[in-house]
Structures are given as structure tokens and as C-alpha cells.
Amino acid sequence: MYQREREWVGTVARVVVLLMLLAPCVAWAASEGGHEGGGLISLDKSLIIQFLNFIVLLLILQRLLDEAQAARAQAARQQEENETRLRAAHAEAAAIRAQALKEAGEEQKRLVDAARAESQRLVETAKAQMDADVRRARDELRREVADLATAVAEKLVRRSLRDEDHRRIVADAIAKVGN
């Protein structure tokens, strides 16, 4: 505001200097024409009022021009400030997007790792279950073979087979159990 007051004082000073420079010219023009009012310029009330009106108009015009210039400067500052804010908002949005992409990548990696671990656990559980099932089946098969061998041996004993036949049958049964 201090600068505007200085500009206003400067404008008033220019007008006063202009009046001081014009005053001798007006007086000279009035004296050239004589005292009867027949000169180029007649010094009457209307000329002074017109001159004062002209000065007031100049002051008002100067004030309006100053205000327009100040408004234009303010608008330029506001536009520059808005552009700065817009650039900052774009930069912030880009940073937020980059952070979100980074977090999404990390989350995806975590989920993939968890899925791999779970699938590995399921494979190991299935393998362990399968191994246990195979062991149980072998044990059961051995029991059945042993029972079958015993039953065959009983039948053979009942038939009174020769020793040679007994041995061959028992050896065959043991060979089957071993496989």
C-alpha cells in the first residue's frame, strides 16, 4: 500500500508541475488578446472550471490505470501461484501413485510367497500321507502273505507233502513277501 501512496503523490506532483508550466502560457495568451475579451483565450470562470475538471479527470484516470495495473500484477501473481500449486499437486499425485505401485508389488510378492509356501506344505503333507499309506499297505500285504503262507503251509502239512515241496512253497512265499 505504501508504494501506491507514493505513486499517487507522484501523480499529483506531475499535475502541479504541469499547471505551473501552463499558467504562464495561459496568462500570456490572455494578455495578447487585450482586455476586452477578444484574445485567443478568455480567462473567465468556465475556463478555470474546465481546467479543474480536466485535472480531476486526469487524476481519476491515473488512479484507474494504477488500480488496473495493480490488479493485472495481482492476477499474474495469482496465476503463477496456481501453476506452482498445480505442479506440486501433480508431483504429489505421482509420488502417491509410485508408492501405491510399490506397495502393490510388495503385497503381490508376499501373496505369491505365501501361496508357494502353502503349496509346498500341501505337497509335503500329501507326500507324507502317501508314504504312510504305502507303508500301511506293505505291512498289511506282508500280514496277508504271512497268513496266506501259513494257510498254505497248513494245507500242505495236511496233505503230507514231502519236505522238498514244503521248502519250495515256503521259499516262494518268502520271496513274494520280500518283493
Secondary structure, DSSP 4 states (H G I P E B T S, - for coil): -HHHHHHHHHHHHHHHHHHHHHHHHHHHHHHHT-SSS-SSS--SHHHHHHHHHHHHHHHHHHHHHHHHHHHHHHHHHHHHHHHHHHHHHHHHHHHHHHHHHHHHHHHHHHHHHHHHHHHHHHHHHHHHHHHHHHHHHHHHHHHHHHHHHHHHHHHHHHHT--HHHHHHHHHHHHHHHH-
